[in-house]
Amino acid sequence: MTFFQQSIWDGKTYLGGWSNLGGTTPIVSPVTGKRIGSYATGTADDIAKATDLAVRAQRTWATTSPEVRSAILRRAAVIIDENVGILAQWLSDEAGSANGKAAFEAGLVAAEFHLASATAMVPYGQVLRTGRPRLSLSRRLPVGVVGIISPFNFPSILSARSIAPALALGNAVVIKPDPRTTLTGGLFFAAVLEEAGLPEGLFSVVPGGADVGSALVDEPRVPVISFTGSTPAGRAIGARGGELLKRVHLELGGNNALVVLADADIEAAASAGAWGSFLHQGQICMTTGRHIVHESLYDRYIELLTEKALHLPVGPPSSGAPLGPIIDTGQRDKVHEIVTASVAAGARLTAGGTYDGLFYQPTVLADVTVDHRAFTDEIFGPVAPVTSFATIDDLVHLVNSSDFGLSLALLTGNAFKAFEIADRMPSGILHINDQTIDDEAQAPFGGVGASGTGSRFGGHDANIEAFTETQWVTIQGQIADYPF
């Protein structure tokens, strides 16, 4: 293994090159509880230094030909393609990703960079109609410096989907990854982009806690913040961004409903439901947080889902187990608190509800009602709460009783009828005859309500909207005549 040697990054970060800062933070694997490396810890002053570098470098980058920008992003994509095994291994070691999830995420990261290389070349404006003898057009220009704050659960893809298009469109990037996944959410990309030939100063990683994130939001030379994380944190960042009159793109939490209609294939539905709730230990914003099942299928669905949960192995990724650990004890305890509180309030535990260290067993809660925390809260753990409904009006009420609106799935024998019903249940993402978790680089991604500020990630249109400003331009051959 020659790429991403630990001797290059251990104890460092990327700030105008591989750099030591004032202190270091250990990287502790949630799988083993052991130290697997360290990174340099940043401060608010380091955000200012990174922004200094970014502002200077971006002036030249903005005028660099799109062919050159595209070529660098394409080289980065090839480097990732050639090293997906390295990224997947670090996702397992640092983020606790099972082998399948780690490989899937690493592949998505490469796809984001391939797409970004194309984004650099797409048309960037419109010729407008005008009633005057002139050329009138609109064009999209880079915003300057993009600040990115990314989470721990899918650290690589949720960083890459902002890093790659922001750079492709002529911006510089300063990123603060989650402290628990600084390696896979930040430093890996520094190595990739350096290898690909990205000019110095255009990409910096400033690791740290909430104080570093706040400094990035407050930095006046960073006009756009791209944040993925919890709804409470997103509300705070959005409020602060509003005070500072800067654009904040928020992709937040979810409490996503998987609806099993009366005509659904119950065996297939239970399989989809298990995948939707248990993949990556439920630590996904798109996780199926509520299973809403027609009363005629309810008992059988509980039986099938429980059977699947009881036979899903949990263990270290190296063992081949499909479920790994919860990221840390704080998150594990939050999951368990929601489960126990819901059972105390009347929910019926049919599988799981126990843990060994950070390894939480797949859990099924039956007879969940709208006032149980398992129904109202984003759990972010391997828990499947199940509720029944009788009529379509009941269903619409249950789905819409949540403030979240990220992903909605409808399982049915009549797809077009489900499509009509879905119009009554607002959601940023809709899947008919699939579960709630899916992502593709070219697809718009985002939620409504407490899940965020809409689709500002994924695909050329969303990325151009997110990381550029619109300028209106008119051109005349001669100075216009005016009456005074």
Order of alpha helices (4+ residues) and beta strands (2+ residues): alpha-beta-beta-beta-beta-alpha-alpha-alpha-alpha-beta-beta-beta-alpha-beta-alpha-beta-alpha-beta-alpha-beta-beta-alpha-beta-alpha-alpha-beta-beta-beta-beta-alpha-beta-alpha-beta-beta-alpha-beta-beta-alpha-beta
